[in-house]
Amino acid sequence: MAGSEAGDRRHRALRTIAFVLGGTSVASLLAWVFDLGSFAFWFRAVSVPGQVALIVGAVWLARRPDLVPVRTLLVAGVVGGLVGTLGYDLFRLPFVVAGLRVLAPIDSYGVLALDTATSSSLTGFVGWSYHVANGIGFGIAYAALAGTGRRWPWAIVWALALETTTVVTPFAERYALSGRWVPIAIAYAAHVPYGVALGVAVEHADAIAAELRAVGRWSVPLLLGAVFTILAAWHAPWQATAPAEVEDAEPPTVVVRDQRFEPEWLRVEVGGCASVVNLDDAAYVLDRGEPAALPASATTRVCFDEPGVHRVHTVDQPYAGGFVIVDEHA
């Protein structure tokens, strides 16, 4: 009896640790929106070490037959979080095609994490990897909290609670979502498939773990490796992406070509300025920044005073212009 109670306490302690480590990925984003420091600092100090600790913990659990219930929950959280994140993004994809930039915040994460002035193929890869890591981390946290056999609808409650935090915290203000009920409603709806996938995985954690063991001992690491390999193939982070036309302009610099920013993301400090090189024959008027006018075939130094993540248009078209992060910690 005493041994069983000790084992139960050990399992609860490990589940608590898994819950905390599952939230370390998003810690850098939360710290940044709450103005507790730079995203890059928290990314290096908390998010990356937390993910490393999860990996080390998973390897350790794989060597402990007495901790199979905890390992089973961890596997269910990883698989459910990964599949749920895929469902979350696929749900939003038609809205992206229609011109709503509901996936745009993902690209900002890479710019912030790497502490860069402009986006690149590398920041795109890091941003999307961070997004996937968050989805998996939330899955692990839910699995650790819920335990095996929890009915799947509870994960929908969990998923909707996650989205609620973006609405009631400074995230909504920082990303200019406050009062914009269409993207907020889309985000809530997209969290339903995330919750369904996660809930089913955790409710049937034993069966999923058994099926993955039948596939092979390294099935989960190979699955994760395949996901991040696909992200790398998509973004090609080893390629340089800065336009050649920015070489003679004062950094940070973006180019306007065919009405669009290249690169798409720019980051400046509050009150900071950037060179905008308009390569088009047409003049534009930006809806953010001072001065707003961009003469044709000219370079203009544009300054930004209002903190936050801003959608900046050259013309009123869904993909025209780009994004500017005005960061107190740049």
C-alpha positions as protocol buffer text, in pm:
chain_id: "A"
residue {
  index: 1
  type: MET
  ca { x: 0 y: 0 z: 0 }
}
residue {
  index: 2
  type: ALA
  ca { x: 278 y: 239 z: 94 }
}
residue {
  index: 3
  type: GLY
  ca { x: 460 y: 161 z: -231 }
}
residue {
  index: 4
  type: SER
  ca { x: 144 y: 228 z: -431 }
}
residue {
  index: 5
  type: GLU
  ca { x: 91 y: 563 z: -257 }
}
residue {
  index: 6
  type: ALA
  ca { x: 453 y: 659 z: -319 }
}
residue {
  index: 7
  type: GLY
  ca { x: 414 y: 567 z: -684 }
}
residue {
  index: 8
  type: ASP
  ca { x: 99 y: 777 z: -712 }
}
residue {
  index: 9
  type: ARG
  ca { x: 275 y: 1076 z: -558 }
}
residue {
  index: 10
  type: ARG
  ca { x: 564 y: 1033 z: -798 }
}
residue {
  index: 11
  type: HIS
  ca { x: 326 y: 1021 z: -1093 }
}
residue {
  index: 12
  type: ARG
  ca { x: 143 y: 1335 z: -976 }
}
residue {
  index: 13
  type: ALA
  ca { x: 472 y: 1516 z: -927 }
}
residue {
  index: 14
  type: LEU
  ca { x: 590 y: 1421 z: -1275 }
}
residue {
  index: 15
  type: ARG
  ca { x: 259 y: 1527 z: -1427 }
}
residue {
  index: 16
  type: THR
  ca { x: 293 y: 1864 z: -1253 }
}
residue {
  index: 17
  type: ILE
  ca { x: 642 y: 1904 z: -1397 }
}
residue {
  index: 18
  type: ALA
  ca { x: 513 y: 1809 z: -1743 }
}
residue {
  index: 19
  type: PHE
  ca { x: 232 y: 2064 z: -1710 }
}
residue {
  index: 20
  type: VAL
  ca { x: 478 y: 2341 z: -1625 }
}
residue {
  index: 21
  type: LEU
  ca { x: 726 y: 2245 z: -1896 }
}
residue {
  index: 22
  type: GLY
  ca { x: 444 y: 2226 z: -2149 }
}
residue {
  index: 23
  type: GLY
  ca { x: 382 y: 2597 z: -2093 }
}
residue {
  index: 24
  type: THR
  ca { x: 744 y: 2710 z: -2124 }
}
residue {
  index: 25
  type: SER
  ca { x: 724 y: 2755 z: -2500 }
}
residue {
  index: 26
  type: VAL
  ca { x: 453 y: 3020 z: -2483 }
}
residue {
  index: 27
  type: ALA
  ca { x: 623 y: 3189 z: -2185 }
}
residue {
  index: 28
  type: SER
  ca { x: 833 y: 3411 z: -2412 }
}
residue {
  index: 29
  type: LEU
  ca { x: 526 y: 3540 z: -2596 }
}
residue {
  index: 30
  type: LEU
  ca { x: 335 y: 3604 z: -2273 }
}
residue {
  index: 31
  type: ALA
  ca { x: 631 y: 3781 z: -2114 }
}
residue {
  index: 32
  type: TRP
  ca { x: 663 y: 4005 z: -2419 }
}
residue {
  index: 33
  type: VAL
  ca { x: 295 y: 4104 z: -2439 }
}
residue {
  index: 34
  type: PHE
  ca { x: 295 y: 4175 z: -2065 }
}
residue {
  index: 35
  type: ASP
  ca { x: 601 y: 4397 z: -2120 }
}
residue {
  index: 36
  type: LEU
  ca { x: 825 y: 4193 z: -1890 }
}
residue {
  index: 37
  type: GLY
  ca { x: 1120 y: 4206 z: -2128 }
}
residue {
  index: 38
  type: SER
  ca { x: 1217 y: 4115 z: -2479 }
}
residue {
  index: 39
  type: PHE
  ca { x: 1073 y: 3811 z: -2651 }
}
residue {
  index: 40
  type: ALA
  ca { x: 1427 y: 3703 z: -2744 }
}
residue {
  index: 41
  type: PHE
  ca { x: 1545 y: 3709 z: -2382 }
}
residue {
  index: 42
  type: TRP
  ca { x: 1258 y: 3492 z: -2257 }
}
residue {
  index: 43
  type: PHE
  ca { x: 1290 y: 3267 z: -2561 }
}
residue {
  index: 44
  type: ARG
  ca { x: 1653 y: 3192 z: -2476 }
}
residue {
  index: 45
  type: ALA
  ca { x: 1607 y: 3188 z: -2098 }
}
residue {
  index: 46
  type: VAL
  ca { x: 1281 y: 2990 z: -2064 }
}
residue {
  index: 47
  type: SER
  ca { x: 1131 y: 2858 z: -2387 }
}
residue {
  index: 48
  type: VAL
  ca { x: 1436 y: 2683 z: -2531 }
}
residue {
  index: 49
  type: PRO
  ca { x: 1553 y: 2533 z: -2198 }
}
residue {
  index: 50
  type: GLY
  ca { x: 1196 y: 2421 z: -2128 }
}
residue {
  index: 51
  type: GLN
  ca { x: 1172 y: 2236 z: -2458 }
}
residue {
  index: 52
  type: VAL
  ca { x: 1513 y: 2077 z: -2400 }
}
residue {
  index: 53
  type: ALA
  ca { x: 1395 y: 1966 z: -2055 }
}
residue {
  index: 54
  type: LEU
  ca { x: 1087 y: 1806 z: -2210 }
}
residue {
  index: 55
  type: ILE
  ca { x: 1303 y: 1611 z: -2454 }
}
residue {
  index: 56
  type: VAL
  ca { x: 1541 y: 1499 z: -2180 }
}
residue {
  index: 57
  type: GLY
  ca { x: 1246 y: 1403 z: -1962 }
}
residue {
  index: 58
  type: ALA
  ca { x: 1088 y: 1201 z: -2242 }
}
residue {
  index: 59
  type: VAL
  ca { x: 1412 y: 1008 z: -2294 }
}
residue {
  index: 60
  type: TRP
  ca { x: 1432 y: 942 z: -1921 }
}
residue {
  index: 61
  type: LEU
  ca { x: 1070 y: 825 z: -1905 }
}
residue {
  index: 62
  type: ALA
  ca { x: 1131 y: 586 z: -2195 }
}
residue {
  index: 63
  type: ARG
  ca { x: 1386 y: 406 z: -1975 }
}
residue {
  index: 64
  type: ARG
  ca { x: 1154 y: 373 z: -1674 }
}
residue {
  index: 65
  type: PRO
  ca { x: 899 y: 90 z: -1698 }
}
residue {
  index: 66
  type: ASP
  ca { x: 752 y: 196 z: -1363 }
}
residue {
  index: 67
  type: LEU
  ca { x: 650 y: 530 z: -1515 }
}
residue {
  index: 68
  type: VAL
  ca { x: 454 y: 400 z: -1814 }
}
residue {
  index: 69
  type: PRO
  ca { x: 133 y: 590 z: -1719 }
}
residue {
  index: 70
  type: VAL
  ca { x: 316 y: 923 z: -1725 }
}
residue {
  index: 71
  type: ARG
  ca { x: 491 y: 839 z: -2052 }
}
residue {
  index: 72
  type: THR
  ca { x: 157 y: 739 z: -2203 }
}
residue {
  index: 73
  type: LEU
  ca { x: 8 y: 1077 z: -2115 }
}
residue {
  index: 74
  type: LEU
  ca { x: 311 y: 1256 z: -2260 }
}
residue {
  index: 75
  type: VAL
  ca { x: 278 y: 1065 z: -2587 }
}
residue {
  index: 76
  type: ALA
  ca { x: -95 y: 1141 z: -2607 }
}
residue {
  index: 77
  type: GLY
  ca { x: -29 y: 1510 z: -2543 }
}
residue {
  index: 78
  type: VAL
  ca { x: 236 y: 1526 z: -2815 }
}
residue {
  index: 79
  type: VAL
  ca { x: 26 y: 1346 z: -3076 }
}
residue {
  index: 80
  type: GLY
  ca { x: -296 y: 1523 z: -2983 }
}
residue {
  index: 81
  type: GLY
  ca { x: -127 y: 1862 z: -2974 }
}
residue {
  index: 82
  type: LEU
  ca { x: 42 y: 1804 z: -3309 }
}
residue {
  index: 83
  type: VAL
  ca { x: -269 y: 1678 z: -3488 }
}
residue {
  index: 84
  type: GLY
  ca { x: -477 y: 1947 z: -3321 }
}
residue {
  index: 85
  type: THR
  ca { x: -239 y: 2220 z: -3439 }
}
residue {
  index: 86
  type: LEU
  ca { x: -268 y: 2086 z: -3794 }
}
residue {
  index: 87
  type: GLY
  ca { x: -648 y: 2097 z: -3767 }
}
residue {
  index: 88
  type: TYR
  ca { x: -632 y: 2446 z: -3619 }
}
residue {
  index: 89
  type: ASP
  ca { x: -430 y: 2577 z: -3912 }
}
residue {
  index: 90
  type: LEU
  ca { x: -624 y: 2391 z: -4182 }
}
residue {
  index: 91
  type: PHE
  ca { x: -948 y: 2538 z: -4048 }
}
residue {
  index: 92
  type: ARG
  ca { x: -806 y: 2888 z: -4092 }
}
residue {
  index: 93
  type: LEU
  ca { x: -656 y: 2828 z: -4435 }
}
residue {
  index: 94
  type: PRO
  ca { x: -971 y: 2917 z: -4637 }
}
residue {
  index: 95
  type: PHE
  ca { x: -983 y: 3253 z: -4459 }
}
residue {
  index: 96
  type: VAL
  ca { x: -620 y: 3316 z: -4554 }
}
residue {
  index: 97
  type: VAL
  ca { x: -704 y: 3241 z: -4918 }
}
residue {
  index: 98
  type: ALA
  ca { x: -991 y: 3489 z: -4888 }
}
residue {
  index: 99
  type: GLY
  ca { x: -745 y: 3759 z: -4781 }
}
residue {
  index: 100
  type: LEU
  ca { x: -770 y: 3756 z: -4400 }
}
residue {
  index: 101
  type: ARG
  ca { x: -421 y: 3748 z: -4248 }
}
residue {
  index: 102
  type: VAL
  ca { x: -513 y: 3523 z: -3958 }
}
residue {
  index: 103
  type: LEU
  ca { x: -183 y: 3331 z: -3976 }
}
residue {
  index: 104
  type: ALA
  ca { x: 32 y: 3644 z: -3977 }
}
residue {
  index: 105
  type: PRO
  ca { x: 123 y: 3645 z: -3604 }
}
residue {
  index: 106
  type: ILE
  ca { x: 312 y: 3318 z: -3653 }
}
residue {
  index: 107
  type: ASP
  ca { x: 571 y: 3492 z: -3871 }
}
residue {
  index: 108
  type: SER
  ca { x: 618 y: 3764 z: -3609 }
}
residue {
  index: 109
  type: TYR
  ca { x: 734 y: 3506 z: -3354 }
}
residue {
  index: 110
  type: GLY
  ca { x: 1045 y: 3425 z: -3554 }
}
residue {
  index: 111
  type: VAL
  ca { x: 1139 y: 3791 z: -3596 }
}
residue {
  index: 112
  type: LEU
  ca { x: 1097 y: 3848 z: -3222 }
}
residue {
  index: 113
  type: ALA
  ca { x: 1268 y: 3526 z: -3112 }
}
residue {
  index: 114
  type: LEU
  ca { x: 1577 y: 3593 z: -3322 }
}
residue {
  index: 115
  type: ASP
  ca { x: 1579 y: 3965 z: -3234 }
}
residue {
  index: 116
  type: THR
  ca { x: 1604 y: 4072 z: -3599 }
}
residue {
  index: 117
  type: ALA
  ca { x: 1502 y: 4392 z: -3778 }
}
residue {
  index: 118
  type: THR
  ca { x: 1340 y: 4219 z: -4077 }
}
residue {
  index: 119
  type: SER
  ca { x: 1190 y: 3882 z: -4157 }
}
residue {
  index: 120
  type: SER
  ca { x: 1367 y: 3614 z: -4357 }
}
residue {
  index: 121
  type: SER
  ca { x: 1336 y: 3249 z: -4448 }
}
residue {
  index: 122
  type: LEU
  ca { x: 1509 y: 3171 z: -4117 }
}
residue {
  index: 123
  type: THR
  ca { x: 1265 y: 3376 z: -3907 }
}
residue {
  index: 124
  type: GLY
  ca { x: 978 y: 3212 z: -4094 }
}
residue {
  index: 125
  type: PHE
  ca { x: 1109 y: 2867 z: -4004 }
}
residue {
  index: 126
  type: VAL
  ca { x: 1165 y: 2965 z: -3640 }
}
residue {
  index: 127
  type: GLY
  ca { x: 821 y: 3128 z: -3616 }
}
residue {
  index: 128
  type: TRP
  ca { x: 638 y: 2826 z: -3748 }
}
residue {
  index: 129
  type: SER
  ca { x: 848 y: 2589 z: -3537 }
}
residue {
  index: 130
  type: TYR
  ca { x: 758 y: 2799 z: -3234 }
}
residue {
  index: 131
  type: HIS
  ca { x: 390 y: 2781 z: -3332 }
}
residue {
  index: 132
  type: VAL
  ca { x: 403 y: 2401 z: -3356 }
}
residue {
  index: 133
  type: ALA
  ca { x: 595 y: 2378 z: -3028 }
}
residue {
  index: 134
  type: ASN
  ca { x: 323 y: 2583 z: -2859 }
}
residue {
  index: 135
  type: GLY
  ca { x: 54 y: 2352 z: -2992 }
}
residue {
  index: 136
  type: ILE
  ca { x: 242 y: 2046 z: -2866 }
}
residue {
  index: 137
  type: GLY
  ca { x: 321 y: 2215 z: -2533 }
}
residue {
  index: 138
  type: PHE
  ca { x: -44 y: 2298 z: -2473 }
}
residue {
  index: 139
  type: GLY
  ca { x: -125 y: 1936 z: -2559 }
}
residue {
  index: 140
  type: ILE
  ca { x: 124 y: 1805 z: -2305 }
}
residue {
  index: 141
  type: ALA
  ca { x: -6 y: 2046 z: -2041 }
}
residue {
  index: 142
  type: TYR
  ca { x: -366 y: 1934 z: -2099 }
}
residue {
  index: 143
  type: ALA
  ca { x: -274 y: 1565 z: -2090 }
}
residue {
  index: 144
  type: ALA
  ca { x: -82 y: 1614 z: -1765 }
}
residue {
  index: 145
  type: LEU
  ca { x: -375 y: 1803 z: -1614 }
}
residue {
  index: 146
  type: ALA
  ca { x: -656 y: 1579 z: -1739 }
}
residue {
  index: 147
  type: GLY
  ca { x: -504 y: 1233 z: -1694 }
}
residue {
  index: 148
  type: THR
  ca { x: -600 y: 922 z: -1889 }
}
residue {
  index: 149
  type: GLY
  ca { x: -960 y: 849 z: -1973 }
}
residue {
  index: 150
  type: ARG
  ca { x: -1084 y: 1207 z: -1947 }
}
residue {
  index: 151
  type: ARG
  ca { x: -1377 y: 1255 z: -2185 }
}
residue {
  index: 152
  type: TRP
  ca { x: -1272 y: 1434 z: -2502 }
}
residue {
  index: 153
  type: PRO
  ca { x: -1510 y: 1737 z: -2481 }
}
residue {
  index: 154
  type: TRP
  ca { x: -1308 y: 1868 z: -2187 }
}
residue {
  index: 155
  type: ALA
  ca { x: -1023 y: 1939 z: -2425 }
}
residue {
  index: 156
  type: ILE
  ca { x: -1248 y: 2173 z: -2623 }
}
residue {
  index: 157
  type: VAL
  ca { x: -1306 y: 2368 z: -2301 }
}
residue {
  index: 158
  type: TRP
  ca { x: -927 y: 2376 z: -2257 }
}
residue {
  index: 159
  type: ALA
  ca { x: -875 y: 2496 z: -2615 }
}
residue {
  index: 160
  type: LEU
  ca { x: -1136 y: 2771 z: -2588 }
}
residue {
  index: 161
  type: ALA
  ca { x: -982 y: 2881 z: -2258 }
}
residue {
  index: 162
  type: LEU
  ca { x: -648 y: 2916 z: -2436 }
}
residue {
  index: 163
  type: GLU
  ca { x: -804 y: 3144 z: -2696 }
}
residue {
  index: 164
  type: THR
  ca { x: -979 y: 3342 z: -2423 }
}
residue {
  index: 165
  type: THR
  ca { x: -639 y: 3428 z: -2276 }
}
residue {
  index: 166
  type: THR
  ca { x: -544 y: 3599 z: -2604 }
}
residue {
  index: 167
  type: VAL
  ca { x: -859 y: 3809 z: -2586 }
}
residue {
  index: 168
  type: VAL
  ca { x: -838 y: 3917 z: -2222 }
}
residue {
  index: 169
  type: THR
  ca { x: -459 y: 3964 z: -2200 }
}
residue {
  index: 170
  type: PRO
  ca { x: -248 y: 4236 z: -2367 }
}
residue {
  index: 171
  type: PHE
  ca { x: -197 y: 3999 z: -2661 }
}
residue {
  index: 172
  type: ALA
  ca { x: -516 y: 4132 z: -2822 }
}
residue {
  index: 173
  type: GLU
  ca { x: -401 y: 4492 z: -2791 }
}
residue {
  index: 174
  type: ARG
  ca { x: -44 y: 4419 z: -2896 }
}
residue {
  index: 175
  type: TYR
  ca { x: -164 y: 4243 z: -3214 }
}
residue {
  index: 176
  type: ALA
  ca { x: -443 y: 4494 z: -3282 }
}
residue {
  index: 177
  type: LEU
  ca { x: -718 y: 4236 z: -3228 }
}
residue {
  index: 178
  type: SER
  ca { x: -920 y: 4425 z: -2967 }
}
residue {
  index: 179
  type: GLY
  ca { x: -1275 y: 4472 z: -3091 }
}
residue {
  index: 180
  type: ARG
  ca { x: -1208 y: 4287 z: -3419 }
}
residue {
  index: 181
  type: TRP
  ca { x: -1470 y: 4019 z: -3374 }
}
residue {
  index: 182
  type: VAL
  ca { x: -1432 y: 3847 z: -3711 }
}
residue {
  index: 183
  type: PRO
  ca { x: -1072 y: 3725 z: -3658 }
}
residue {
  index: 184
  type: ILE
  ca { x: -1152 y: 3657 z: -3293 }
}
residue {
  index: 185
  type: ALA
  ca { x: -1452 y: 3442 z: -3391 }
}
residue {
  index: 186
  type: ILE
  ca { x: -1240 y: 3257 z: -3648 }
}
residue {
  index: 187
  type: ALA
  ca { x: -977 y: 3189 z: -3383 }
}
residue {
  index: 188
  type: TYR
  ca { x: -1236 y: 3053 z: -3139 }
}
residue {
  index: 189
  type: ALA
  ca { x: -1385 y: 2829 z: -3406 }
}
residue {
  index: 190
  type: ALA
  ca { x: -1041 y: 2704 z: -3510 }
}
residue {
  index: 191
  type: HIS
  ca { x: -970 y: 2597 z: -3152 }
}
residue {
  index: 192
  type: VAL
  ca { x: -1256 y: 2347 z: -3169 }
}
residue {
  index: 193
  type: PRO
  ca { x: -1076 y: 2103 z: -3405 }
}
residue {
  index: 194
  type: TYR
  ca { x: -765 y: 2149 z: -3193 }
}
residue {
  index: 195
  type: GLY
  ca { x: -961 y: 2052 z: -2884 }
}
residue {
  index: 196
  type: VAL
  ca { x: -1131 y: 1758 z: -3052 }
}
residue {
  index: 197
  type: ALA
  ca { x: -802 y: 1607 z: -3172 }
}
residue {
  index: 198
  type: LEU
  ca { x: -636 y: 1661 z: -2835 }
}
residue {
  index: 199
  type: GLY
  ca { x: -933 y: 1532 z: -2638 }
}
residue {
  index: 200
  type: VAL
  ca { x: -966 y: 1213 z: -2841 }
}
residue {
  index: 201
  type: ALA
  ca { x: -591 y: 1147 z: -2811 }
}
residue {
  index: 202
  type: VAL
  ca { x: -592 y: 1187 z: -2432 }
}
residue {
  index: 203
  type: GLU
  ca { x: -916 y: 991 z: -2381 }
}
residue {
  index: 204
  type: HIS
  ca { x: -764 y: 702 z: -2576 }
}
residue {
  index: 205
  type: ALA
  ca { x: -406 y: 756 z: -2459 }
}
residue {
  index: 206
  type: ASP
  ca { x: -340 y: 387 z: -2386 }
}
residue {
  index: 207
  type: ALA
  ca { x: -453 y: 278 z: -2733 }
}
residue {
  index: 208
  type: ILE
  ca { x: -251 y: 549 z: -2907 }
}
residue {
  index: 209
  type: ALA
  ca { x: 62 y: 466 z: -2710 }
}
residue {
  index: 210
  type: ALA
  ca { x: 18 y: 96 z: -2789 }
}
residue {
  index: 211
  type: GLU
  ca { x: -24 y: 165 z: -3160 }
}
residue {
  index: 212
  type: LEU
  ca { x: 286 y: 382 z: -3168 }
}
residue {
  index: 213
  type: ARG
  ca { x: 487 y: 114 z: -2985 }
}
residue {
  index: 214
  type: ALA
  ca { x: 373 y: -135 z: -3249 }
}
residue {
  index: 215
  type: VAL
  ca { x: 503 y: 97 z: -3521 }
}
residue {
  index: 216
  type: GLY
  ca { x: 842 y: 125 z: -3354 }
}
residue {
  index: 217
  type: ARG
  ca { x: 1029 y: 246 z: -3050 }
}
residue {
  index: 218
  type: TRP
  ca { x: 1127 y: 575 z: -3215 }
}
residue {
  index: 219
  type: SER
  ca { x: 790 y: 649 z: -3375 }
}
residue {
  index: 220
  type: VAL
  ca { x: 724 y: 972 z: -3182 }
}
residue {
  index: 221
  type: PRO
  ca { x: 1072 y: 1126 z: -3237 }
}
residue {
  index: 222
  type: LEU
  ca { x: 1052 y: 1029 z: -3604 }
}
residue {
  index: 223
  type: LEU
  ca { x: 707 y: 1191 z: -3631 }
}
residue {
  index: 224
  type: LEU
  ca { x: 834 y: 1513 z: -3479 }
}
residue {
  index: 225
  type: GLY
  ca { x: 1146 y: 1502 z: -3695 }
}
residue {
  index: 226
  type: ALA
  ca { x: 931 y: 1466 z: -4005 }
}
residue {
  index: 227
  type: VAL
  ca { x: 720 y: 1768 z: -3907 }
}
residue {
  index: 228
  type: PHE
  ca { x: 1017 y: 1998 z: -3856 }
}
residue {
  index: 229
  type: THR
  ca { x: 1185 y: 1863 z: -4169 }
}
residue {
  index: 230
  type: ILE
  ca { x: 875 y: 1962 z: -4366 }
}
residue {
  index: 231
  type: LEU
  ca { x: 887 y: 2309 z: -4210 }
}
residue {
  index: 232
  type: ALA
  ca { x: 1253 y: 2339 z: -4305 }
}
residue {
  index: 233
  type: ALA
  ca { x: 1186 y: 2228 z: -4663 }
}
residue {
  index: 234
  type: TRP
  ca { x: 903 y: 2482 z: -4686 }
}
residue {
  index: 235
  type: HIS
  ca { x: 1095 y: 2781 z: -4552 }
}
residue {
  index: 236
  type: ALA
  ca { x: 1448 y: 2687 z: -4666 }
}
residue {
  index: 237
  type: PRO
  ca { x: 1606 y: 2876 z: -4372 }
}
residue {
  index: 238
  type: TRP
  ca { x: 1955 y: 2833 z: -4517 }
}
residue {
  index: 239
  type: GLN
  ca { x: 1874 y: 3072 z: -4802 }
}
residue {
  index: 240
  type: ALA
  ca { x: 1945 y: 3446 z: -4788 }
}
residue {
  index: 241
  type: THR
  ca { x: 1631 y: 3644 z: -4871 }
}
residue {
  index: 242
  type: ALA
  ca { x: 1725 y: 4013 z: -4837 }
}
residue {
  index: 243
  type: PRO
  ca { x: 1652 y: 4205 z: -5162 }
}
residue {
  index: 244
  type: ALA
  ca { x: 1967 y: 4329 z: -5335 }
}
residue {
  index: 245
  type: GLU
  ca { x: 1816 y: 4677 z: -5370 }
}
residue {
  index: 246
  type: VAL
  ca { x: 1852 y: 4751 z: -4997 }
}
residue {
  index: 247
  type: GLU
  ca { x: 2232 y: 4753 z: -4998 }
}
residue {
  index: 248
  type: ASP
  ca { x: 2268 y: 5131 z: -5033 }
}
residue {
  index: 249
  type: ALA
  ca { x: 1981 y: 5225 z: -4798 }
}
residue {
  index: 250
  type: GLU
  ca { x: 2016 y: 5297 z: -4427 }
}
residue {
  index: 251
  type: PRO
  ca { x: 1900 y: 4991 z: -4231 }
}
residue {
  index: 252
  type: PRO
  ca { x: 1659 y: 4856 z: -4134 }
}
residue {
  index: 253
  type: THR
  ca { x: 1521 y: 4845 z: -4485 }
}
residue {
  index: 254
  type: VAL
  ca { x: 1230 y: 4702 z: -4679 }
}
residue {
  index: 255
  type: VAL
  ca { x: 1153 y: 4718 z: -5051 }
}
residue {
  index: 256
  type: VAL
  ca { x: 812 y: 4786 z: -5202 }
}
residue {
  index: 257
  type: ARG
  ca { x: 772 y: 4579 z: -5514 }
}
residue {
  index: 258
  type: ASP
  ca { x: 435 y: 4524 z: -5685 }
}
residue {
  index: 259
  type: GLN
  ca { x: 268 y: 4695 z: -5385 }
}
residue {
  index: 260
  type: ARG
  ca { x: 415 y: 4448 z: -5133 }
}
residue {
  index: 261
  type: PHE
  ca { x: 689 y: 4471 z: -4871 }
}
residue {
  index: 262
  type: GLU
  ca { x: 1003 y: 4261 z: -4924 }
}
residue {
  index: 263
  type: PRO
  ca { x: 1071 y: 4124 z: -4670 }
}
residue {
  index: 264
  type: GLU
  ca { x: 716 y: 4124 z: -4538 }
}
residue {
  index: 265
  type: TRP
  ca { x: 805 y: 4200 z: -4173 }
}
residue {
  index: 266
  type: LEU
  ca { x: 991 y: 4496 z: -4031 }
}
residue {
  index: 267
  type: ARG
  ca { x: 1080 y: 4558 z: -3665 }
}
residue {
  index: 268
  type: VAL
  ca { x: 1181 y: 4892 z: -3514 }
}
residue {
  index: 269
  type: GLU
  ca { x: 1200 y: 5045 z: -3169 }
}
residue {
  index: 270
  type: VAL
  ca { x: 930 y: 5288 z: -3053 }
}
residue {
  index: 271
  type: GLY
  ca { x: 999 y: 5609 z: -3242 }
}
residue {
  index: 272
  type: GLY
  ca { x: 1237 y: 5421 z: -3470 }
}
residue {
  index: 273
  type: CYS
  ca { x: 1265 y: 5462 z: -3845 }
}
residue {
  index: 274
  type: ALA
  ca { x: 1322 y: 5240 z: -4145 }
}
residue {
  index: 275
  type: SER
  ca { x: 1415 y: 5293 z: -4507 }
}
residue {
  index: 276
  type: VAL
  ca { x: 1131 y: 5203 z: -4744 }
}
residue {
  index: 277
  type: VAL
  ca { x: 1262 y: 5161 z: -5100 }
}
residue {
  index: 278
  type: ASN
  ca { x: 973 y: 5199 z: -5342 }
}
residue {
  index: 279
  type: LEU
  ca { x: 1071 y: 5022 z: -5664 }
}
residue {
  index: 280
  type: ASP
  ca { x: 729 y: 5068 z: -5825 }
}
residue {
  index: 281
  type: ASP
  ca { x: 645 y: 5342 z: -6073 }
}
residue {
  index: 282
  type: ALA
  ca { x: 342 y: 5433 z: -5860 }
}
residue {
  index: 283
  type: ALA
  ca { x: 340 y: 5648 z: -5546 }
}
residue {
  index: 284
  type: TYR
  ca { x: 170 y: 5513 z: -5233 }
}
residue {
  index: 285
  type: VAL
  ca { x: 34 y: 5647 z: -4905 }
}
residue {
  index: 286
  type: LEU
  ca { x: 94 y: 5418 z: -4607 }
}
residue {
  index: 287
  type: ASP
  ca { x: -180 y: 5387 z: -4346 }
}
residue {
  index: 288
  type: ARG
  ca { x: 88 y: 5375 z: -4072 }
}
residue {
  index: 289
  type: GLY
  ca { x: 409 y: 5569 z: -4020 }
}
residue {
  index: 290
  type: GLU
  ca { x: 534 y: 5922 z: -4070 }
}
residue {
  index: 291
  type: PRO
  ca { x: 572 y: 6047 z: -4337 }
}
residue {
  index: 292
  type: ALA
  ca { x: 301 y: 5832 z: -4496 }
}
residue {
  index: 293
  type: ALA
  ca { x: 374 y: 5927 z: -4857 }
}
residue {
  index: 294
  type: LEU
  ca { x: 601 y: 5699 z: -5060 }
}
residue {
  index: 295
  type: PRO
  ca { x: 707 y: 5870 z: -5383 }
}
residue {
  index: 296
  type: ALA
  ca { x: 751 y: 5648 z: -5687 }
}
residue {
  index: 297
  type: SER
  ca { x: 1098 y: 5500 z: -5746 }
}
residue {
  index: 298
  type: ALA
  ca { x: 1240 y: 5662 z: -5432 }
}
residue {
  index: 299
  type: THR
  ca { x: 1365 y: 5579 z: -5084 }
}
residue {
  index: 300
  type: THR
  ca { x: 1179 y: 5727 z: -4787 }
}
residue {
  index: 301
  type: ARG
  ca { x: 1275 y: 5712 z: -4422 }
}
residue {
  index: 302
  type: VAL
  ca { x: 951 y: 5624 z: -4237 }
}
residue {
  index: 303
  type: CYS
  ca { x: 917 y: 5641 z: -3857 }
}
residue {
  index: 304
  type: PHE
  ca { x: 676 y: 5460 z: -3623 }
}
residue {
  index: 305
  type: ASP
  ca { x: 569 y: 5576 z: -3275 }
}
residue {
  index: 306
  type: GLU
  ca { x: 283 y: 5351 z: -3165 }
}
residue {
  index: 307
  type: PRO
  ca { x: 391 y: 5024 z: -2997 }
}
residue {
  index: 308
  type: GLY
  ca { x: 242 y: 4700 z: -3124 }
}
residue {
  index: 309
  type: VAL
  ca { x: 219 y: 4481 z: -3431 }
}
residue {
  index: 310
  type: HIS
  ca { x: 76 y: 4683 z: -3718 }
}
residue {
  index: 311
  type: ARG
  ca { x: -65 y: 4584 z: -4054 }
}
residue {
  index: 312
  type: VAL
  ca { x: 65 y: 4846 z: -4299 }
}
residue {
  index: 313
  type: HIS
  ca { x: -103 y: 4886 z: -4639 }
}
residue {
  index: 314
  type: THR
  ca { x: 31 y: 5053 z: -4950 }
}
residue {
  index: 315
  type: VAL
  ca { x: -311 y: 5013 z: -5115 }
}
residue {
  index: 316
  type: ASP
  ca { x: -637 y: 4862 z: -4996 }
}
residue {
  index: 317
  type: GLN
  ca { x: -565 y: 4506 z: -5105 }
}
residue {
  index: 318
  type: PRO
  ca { x: -540 y: 4194 z: -4883 }
}
residue {
  index: 319
  type: TYR
  ca { x: -173 y: 4120 z: -4949 }
}
residue {
  index: 320
  type: ALA
  ca { x: -45 y: 4471 z: -5026 }
}
residue {
  index: 321
  type: GLY
  ca { x: 213 y: 4625 z: -4795 }
}
residue {
  index: 322
  type: GLY
  ca { x: 338 y: 4427 z: -4499 }
}
residue {
  index: 323
  type: PHE
  ca { x: 376 y: 4431 z: -4120 }
}
residue {
  index: 324
  type: VAL
  ca { x: 570 y: 4647 z: -3877 }
}
residue {
  index: 325
  type: ILE
  ca { x: 652 y: 4547 z: -3519 }
}
residue {
  index: 326
  type: VAL
  ca { x: 707 y: 4858 z: -3310 }
}
residue {
  index: 327
  type: ASP
  ca { x: 884 y: 4705 z: -3014 }
}
residue {
  index: 328
  type: GLU
  ca { x: 976 y: 4872 z: -2684 }
}
residue {
  index: 329
  type: HIS
  ca { x: 1252 y: 4612 z: -2652 }
}
residue {
  index: 330
  type: ALA
  ca { x: 1400 y: 4639 z: -3001 }
}
